[in-house]
Amino acid sequence: MVSNIPKDKDAGIDRSRPRRPDRRVGALGCFNIPPDTLAIKEKTVPGTEALNDFGNFYYGGRASDQKLHHYIFTLYALDAYLDSVDEGATKDTLEKAMAGKIIASARLTGVYQNIQWK
């Protein structure tokens, strides 16, 4: 649950997956999330969608295998809407637009492994 976002502020979320210690792959992103958003339901987009590193709006990445891997969700609280950024912006464009506007952030790392039951 996301709470206590001032009503005149904005939020953005990024979901990425580390590939190597020096590189994360952006699998999906969203910005201009209304500040009264308390939950994000599965398969919904709560704001304006950004392109992922694969050039798509939907989840991008390799198919799940049996290897253990991590997903990193980062939520940014911004002091203003990103009015100058259009749907389909890249992660680089969003990072530049958010510079100087981030008032708080939170990160959640989830661990996933696809287990094949016999």
C-alpha positions in Angstrom: 0.0 0.0 0.0 1.2 3.5 -0.8 0.0 6.2 1.6 0.6 9.8 2.8 1.4 11.3 -0.6 0.5 15.0 -0.5 -2.5 15.7 -2.8 -0.6 18.1 -5.0 2.3 15.8 -5.6 3.0 13.0 -8.0 4.4 9.5 -8.0 6.2 7.2 -10.4 7.2 3.5 -10.3 9.9 1.6 -12.0 10.3 -2.2 -12.1 13.7 -3.5 -13.2 15.7 -6.6 -13.0 19.5 -6.7 -12.3 21.4 -8.5 -15.1 24.9 -7.8 -13.9 26.1 -5.7 -10.9 26.6 -2.7 -13.2 23.4 -2.9 -15.2 19.7 -3.2 -14.6 17.1 -3.9 -17.3 14.0 -1.7 -17.1 11.1 -4.1 -17.6 8.2 -1.6 -17.1 7.6 1.9 -15.9 4.8 4.3 -15.1 4.7 8.0 -14.1 2.1 10.7 -13.2 0.4 8.3 -10.9 -2.4 10.2 -9.1 -1.4 10.9 -5.5 -4.6 9.3 -4.1 -3.6 5.9 -5.5 -3.5 3.5 -2.6 -3.0 0.2 -4.5 -2.2 -1.0 -7.9 -4.1 -3.9 -9.2 -2.5 -6.6 -11.3 -2.5 -6.0 -15.0 -3.5 -2.3 -14.6 -1.6 0.9 -15.4 -2.2 3.6 -12.7 -0.7 6.5 -14.6 1.1 7.3 -17.8 3.1 4.4 -19.2 6.8 4.6 -20.2 8.6 2.3 -22.6 10.7 -0.4 -21.2 14.2 -1.2 -22.3 12.8 -3.4 -25.0 10.8 -0.6 -26.6 7.4 -2.0 -25.5 4.7 -0.8 -23.1 4.1 -4.3 -21.7 6.4 -6.4 -19.5 9.6 -7.3 -21.3 12.3 -9.8 -20.4 13.2 -13.3 -20.8 10.8 -16.1 -20.0 11.0 -17.4 -16.5 13.4 -20.3 -16.0 14.3 -22.2 -12.8 17.1 -19.8 -11.8 16.6 -17.5 -8.8 16.3 -13.9 -9.8 15.4 -10.5 -8.4 12.9 -7.9 -9.3 13.4 -4.4 -8.0 10.4 -2.0 -7.6 11.3 1.6 -7.0 8.6 4.1 -6.1 9.4 7.8 -6.4 7.5 10.7 -4.8 7.9 13.8 -6.9 7.1 17.4 -6.0 5.4 18.0 -9.4 3.7 16.2 -12.3 5.9 15.5 -15.3 3.7 17.5 -17.6 6.5 17.8 -20.2 6.9 14.0 -20.6 4.7 12.1 -23.0 3.5 8.5 -22.8 6.1 6.3 -24.3 9.0 8.1 -22.7 12.2 6.1 -22.2 13.8 5.5 -18.8 16.6 8.1 -19.6 13.9 10.7 -20.5 12.1 10.0 -17.2 15.3 10.2 -15.1 16.2 13.5 -16.6 12.7 14.9 -16.1 12.6 13.7 -12.4 16.0 15.2 -11.6 15.5 17.8 -8.8 11.9 16.7 -8.3 12.3 13.6 -6.2 11.3 14.2 -2.6 11.3 10.6 -1.4 11.8 7.1 -2.8 11.2 3.5 -1.6 12.6 0.3 -3.0 11.2 -3.2 -2.7 13.3 -6.2 -3.9 11.4 -9.4 -4.6 13.0 -12.8 -5.2 11.4 -15.2 -7.7 12.2 -18.7 -8.8 10.1 -20.8 -11.1 9.9 -24.3 -9.5 9.0 -27.2 -11.6 7.0 -29.7 -9.5 7.2 -33.4 -10.3 
